[in-house]
Amino acid sequence: MTRPPSPSLLADFAALLGPKGFTTDPEVLAPWLTDWRGKYHGAAAAMLSPATTEEVAAAVRLCGEAGAAIVPQGGNSGMVGGATPDATGTQLLLSTRRLDRIRAIDAAARLAVVEAGVVLENFHNAVLAHGLRFPLTLGGKGSATIGGLVSTNAGGTQVLRHGTMRALVAGIEAVLPDGSIFDGLAPLKKDNRGYDLRHLLCGAEGTLGIVTAACLRLVPVAAARATAWIGLESPDQALVLLRRLDAALGDALEGFEIIPHSCLDAVLRHIPQTRAPLAAPCPWYALIELAGDDAEALDAALLAELAPALGERLVRDVAIAKNERESEDFWRLRDSISEAERAEGPALQHDISVPVDLMPTFIADNPARLSAAFPGARALSFGHLGDGNVHHHVQPPAGCDGRAWIAEHGEAASRLVYRHVVELGGSISAEHGIGQAKRAILAELDSPARLAALRGVKAGLDPLAILNPGKLV
């Protein structure tokens, strides 16, 4: 059981971190006490903002000695309340945003050592100057930080080719719950010293250690890309198209997103300066992107696959971006879906994955299950068909008080969604983590063996349970 920080402990933090690294000012704290979705609201005794790994370690040691709880936080752009303190006001918020240095970029080795507080978009721009790119991107790239992305094993729109954050992390530096520093930044290709602590820390949501830096894999800048917006009848057709393109194009296929017309319609209504890529609406769309060195070869390969698909009526219509601006416009439609959905009103969001071949089945069957149990409830799915991960939103019946409906039926509706996912051999969290939002449902639906292992790891590394209590396990 953790204890509230004493006045003497707070004074120790103030002396350690100085005025830039320590505050109890309610106005300064306020923006960081609510999650991005506005669902979770907490309080904190103070916010600690260390500027170095050594300061993080010293702060954690003080917390360990006093039994004080720490909630690590990066860009505060998470979706499951994983970086929000509880409402007691006894926890300490530890922000990594001052750990904002790019320590090294090794262009020859295609590696970079980056501190936890570096914003993803800034990192993209920094490596671009070296003719390289970091092949993970997402809608929140302007606020999401490297430490948060590592700690949640973030995904995004390029997982199909490059994998999740875990696949891109070659090394990790972290402060463990006892205040010791784990230096695992060396990008070793072979290391058989037992359990892989790097992989444990990646996706641990700050419950096993505070990531302070990461060694990240880079790839060459793609000299060219080909982007297409494709109209389809159904997710089944999208899956057939995905398999065909994957077989024909291989590693050139970097992204394959599916989007229902309802999502596009919401974006067009709520996001300024957006327009539909196709002349007539279709029930579903696929947004695909190829990357490579030769623009003409990419365009030719794309046309060679899409022309027969049109002739066979596998697809209804196609718009191929003629330039970089049109490619960005297509992706803006995709990246704006969450913002547009928020403008539509309250909804239940589910970040789930099932085996790729079963995704059309889930998308087709789950709305019927929902409407049978909750008349009038609406469901929509969009996202990364290529890696079996969609964002499945459940909207209250039209015309009702959405917040009241969610308060009354939300937990049961989400349980229905998650049970269906588990039936299909899937995961209740594909890329956003568990946080506090899914902790109870994880304990209810996950296998006892898996839960016991997770709890054993947590107890072994953090026996005092001072790191991010109330999250994940």
N, C-alpha and C positions, 0 to 999 in steps of 0.2 A: 504494500500500500504506500503510495507516494504521499508526501507532506507538502503543505503550502510553503513557499519560500519565506524565510524570516527577513526582517529588516536588515539584519547583518549580512545575509546572503545577497540581498539586492545591493547593498553597499559594496560588497566584494565585486559584483558584476560591474557596477559603475566605475570602480577603480580599474578593473581589468580592461574594459572596452572603451572607456571614455565617452564623451557626449555624443559622438557619432555612432557609437555602437551600443548604447543603452538608453532606453526611454521607458517611462511609465505614463507619458502624456496621453490622455484618452483620445485626443484629436489625431495624434500621430498613429496610434494603434488602430483606430476605428476602421480604416479601409481594409485591414488585414484580418479582421475578425469574422468576416462573412465569406463564404465560398463563392465561386464565380457564378453559380446558378442562383444564389440568394436563398438557398434552402436551409443552410446551416449557419447559425449565429453563435458565437462564443465570446469568451472574455479571457483576458490574460493578465497576470500580475505585472508583466513587463515584456518588452521585446528586446531580444539580444541580437545584435547585428555584427558578428565578428568579421574582421577583414582578412584574416589569415587562418590557415589550417591549425596553427598552433593556438590561436585564440579560441577556435572552436573546441579544441582538445581541453584547454584550461577551463572553459565554461562547462563542458560536460563533466569534467572531474569534480568541479564544485557542486554540480547538481547531484552527482552520484553520492558524494559525501553527505549531502543534506537530504537525499531522497526526494528531490524535486523533479517534477515531470517536465519534459521538453517536447514541444511540438515543432518539428522542422518544417520550414516553408520556403518554397522557391518563388515562382511567379504568381502563385495563388490562382492558377488557371485550371486546376483539377476539377473533375466532374463528380467526385464521390465524397466530398467533404473530408478528404484525407489529410489536409493541411490546416484544418480549422480546429482551434482548441475547444474544450467543452465549456459549459456555461458557469462553472464554479468560480472562475477568476483566479484559480490557484496554479494553473499551468503557465509555463514560460514559452513564449513564441520565439523560436530561433530562426531568424531570416538568414538565408545564404546569399542575399542579393549583393552584398559588398564583396563577395568572392567572385570578382568579375573580370579576372585576367585570362587572356589566352596566353598560356605560358610558352608554348612552342608550336610551330607548324613545320613539320618535316615533309617537304614536298616530294622528296625522292622516295621516302618510305610510305608516303600517303597516310600519315598519322598526325594527330594534333593532341596536345595536352591542354585541357580546357577546364577552368574552374567552374564550380557548381552554379554560380550566379550569372553566368554569361547567357544572355538572351539568344534563343535559337536563331532568329533572323539576323542578329549581329554576327553570329558565328558563320552563318551562310555567306554573308558579305565578306568576312575576313578571309575565308579560304578561297573564295572566288578570285580574289586578287592574286592567288598563287596558281590559278588555273585548275583548281580542284573544287569539289563540292561535297557537302555532307548529305548523303542521300536519305534523309528523313525530314519530312515536312508535314505540317498540319495547320489547321485553320488558326490556331492560337500561337503561331510562330513569333508574333510580335511581343508576346508576354511570357511564354513558356521558357523556363530556364533549363540548362543542361542537367543540373542536379535533380530537378523534378522529373525530367524525362527519363533519366537513368532509374530513379527510384520507383517509377511507375511502369518501367519497361514499355515506354510509349510506342505506338505504332505509326499510323498515318497512311498516306496515300501511295507510298512507294515500297510497302512491305512485300508485295508480290515478287519483286526482283531482289531487294536488298535485305529483307528481314526486319524484325523489330529492333528496338534499341539494344537489346541484349546481343544481337548478332553484330552490332556496330561498335560495341564496347570492347576494346582490346586490353584495357586495364582500368583499375579504380583505386582512388585514394579515399579513405573514409575514416572518420573518428568513431570508434566502437563505444559501447555503453560505459566502459570503465575509464574512458578518456584516452585510451591508447590510440595511436595512429596506425592504421593498416595501410602500408605502402605497397599497393599492387598495381602500380602504373606501368611497369615494364610489360611491353607487348609480346609476351612469350607465346610462341605457337605450340610449344609442348611444355606442360607443367603437371606432373603427376604426384604432387605433394598432398594427396587426399582431397577432401571436399574443396570445391571451387568457390572460394569466398566472393570472388567477383560476381559469379552468377547468383549467389545467395543475396547479395546486396542489391543487385539489379532486379527491381520488382518488389523489394521488401517494404516499400512505402515508408522508409524512415523508421521502421520498427526494430531493425537490427544494427543500424549505424547511420551516421550522417555523412552522405557522400559530399566530399569537398572538391574533388576533381576527377576527371576521367580522361583516359587516353582513347581517342575515337578514330575509327577507320574512315578514310576519305576515298573518293573515287575521282577519276578525271572528269572535268566538265564535259558534258555531252555537247559536241559541236552543233548538233541539230536535234530537233524533236518533231514528231508528227502527232498532232492531237485531233481527235475526231469525236463529235457528238452524234450519237446514233439512236434513232427511234426504233423501239421494239414493241412487240405485243405483250411479252411476259418475261419474268425471270427465267423460265425454262429456256426460252430462246437466247437470253443473255448467257446462260451457262453453255449452251451449244456453241455460241460465238466465242466465248472465252476459251473453250477447249480447242477450237479450230485455230484461233490466233496463237495460242500458246504453242501448239504443235508446229505451226508454220514459221513463227517469228522468234521463238526462244527468248533469249535474254533481252532482245530489243523491246519486248513488251514490259513496260515499267509500271503501268497503272491500269486498273480496270474497275471502274466504279459504276454502280447502278443507282438510278434515281427514279422514283415514281413521278408521274406528272403532278401530283398534289404538292410535292416538295418544290418542283420548279415553279409552279403557280404561286406558292407562298413567297418565294424569292422575288419573282417579278412584281408582286404587289407591295412588298415591304422594303426592298433594297433598291435605292436610287440607281439610275443609269445601268440597268440590266435589261437584256432583251433575249427573247427566245431564239436559239440557234436555227430551229427548223421552221418552215412555213406553216405547218399544221401540227397540232399537238398529237402526241402518241401516249399510250398508257404508261410506257416505261422508256427510259433512256439509259444508254451506256456511255460513259465518258472514258475514252481509252487514250493512252499515250505511249508512243514509242520513243526511244532515245538511242542515239548513235552518233557516228562521225560524218555520215554522208546524208545530207538532206534529201537529195534526189532519190537515193536508194531507199530511204525510209518511206518517202511518199509513194514510190513505185510498189514497195512491198505492201503497204497499207491498201492501196487501190487494188492490187492483185487479189487480196483476200476479201475486200468489201464488195467489189463488183459482182462476183458470183453470189455472195450472200444476198445482195439486192435482187439479183435475178431469180434466186430460189425463194424469195420472200421470207428469208430468215430474218431480215431487217426491213423496216418500212421506209426509212429515209436516213440520209447521212449528210452531215456538214463537216468538212475537213478544214481546220484552221489554215488560212492562207499566209499567216505571218505570226510573229510572236505576240502581238497585241491580241489577236483573236484567240490564241491558245490561253493567254491569261484571262480573257473574258470567259471562256468556257470554265476554267478552274475557279473563277470567282463565283460563278453560279453554284458550283459544288461546295465551295468553302463557306458560302453564306447561308447554307441551309439551317444550321443551328440558330443563327441570329434571326432568321425569318420565322422559324418555328417558335422562338421565344415571343416574337411579336404577335403570333397567332393566339397566344394564351397558354395557360398551364397545360402541361402534358407529362406523362411518365416516360422517362428515357431509359432505355435498356441497351447497353453495349454488350452484345453477345456474339459468340461464335459457334458454329456447327461445322461438321465436315462439308467441304465445298459442294460436293454433289448433292447434299441434302438441303442446301440453302433454299432453292426454289420451293421445296416441300414445306419448309418452315414458313416462308413468306406467304404461301398460299393458304396453309392450314391454320396458322395462328389467329388471324383476324376472325375466322369463323368460330374458333373456340372462344375468343373473347366476347364476340357479340352474342353467343349463346348464353354465356354466363352473365354478361353485363350488357343488356340491350342498349343499342345506340352507340356503344363504345367503338371508336375507330382506331385502326392501326396502320402505320406506314413504316416501311423499311427502306433504308438507303445506306450506301457505303461500299465497303471493300469486298465485292464478290470474289475477287481474285484470291483472297486469303481467308474466305469463309467468315468474314466479320461484317455484320451490318449493325447499324444503329436503329433500333426498333422502338418507335415512339407510339404510345397509346394516348389518344386524345379523348377527353370526356365527350358524352353525347352533345350534339349541337344544341345550342339554346339553353343549356343548363348552367348553373354556377360551377365553373370548372374546378375551382379550389375546393369547394364543398364536396364535389363528387370525388375528387382525389383523396380528400381527408377520410371519406367514408369507404371508398372502394379501392383506393390505390394499392394498399398492401396486398389485398387478395388478387387484384389484377396482375401485379408484378409477379406474385407467386405462381400464377397460372402460366405466365410467359416463361419463367425460369424452369418450371417443371417440364414444360415442353422441350426446352433447350437440353435439359439433362437427359430426357428420354432419347434424344437424337445423338447423345454422346458428346454434347457440346460443353461450353464454358459460360458461366454467368457473367464473366468479365473478360472481354477480349483485349482491351488496350487501356482502359481507364483505371483499373485497379479495383480494390474492394473498399478501402477507406472506412468510413462509418456507415455509408449508405447501404452497403451489401453485407455487412458483417453478420447480421442475424440470419439472412437467407443462406449465406455460405455455411454457417454452422448447421443449418437445417438440412441442406440438400447435398453438401459435399460428402465424400466417403469418409467414414470414421478413420480409416488408415491415413488418409491424406491430412485430415485435421490434426490427428495425434502427432504426425511428423512436424507439421507447421508449428504447433504449440511447443513441441520439444525443442526445436531450433530456437524459438523465441526465448524460452526459459533458460536455455543453455547460454545464450549470448547476452541476454538482458535479464538476469535474475531479479533485479529490483524493479523491472518493468517501468523504467523512467522514460524510455523513448517512444513517443507517439502512442501513449496508452489509449485504449478504446478504438483502435484502428486495426483492420485486417483480422487479427486473431485475439 
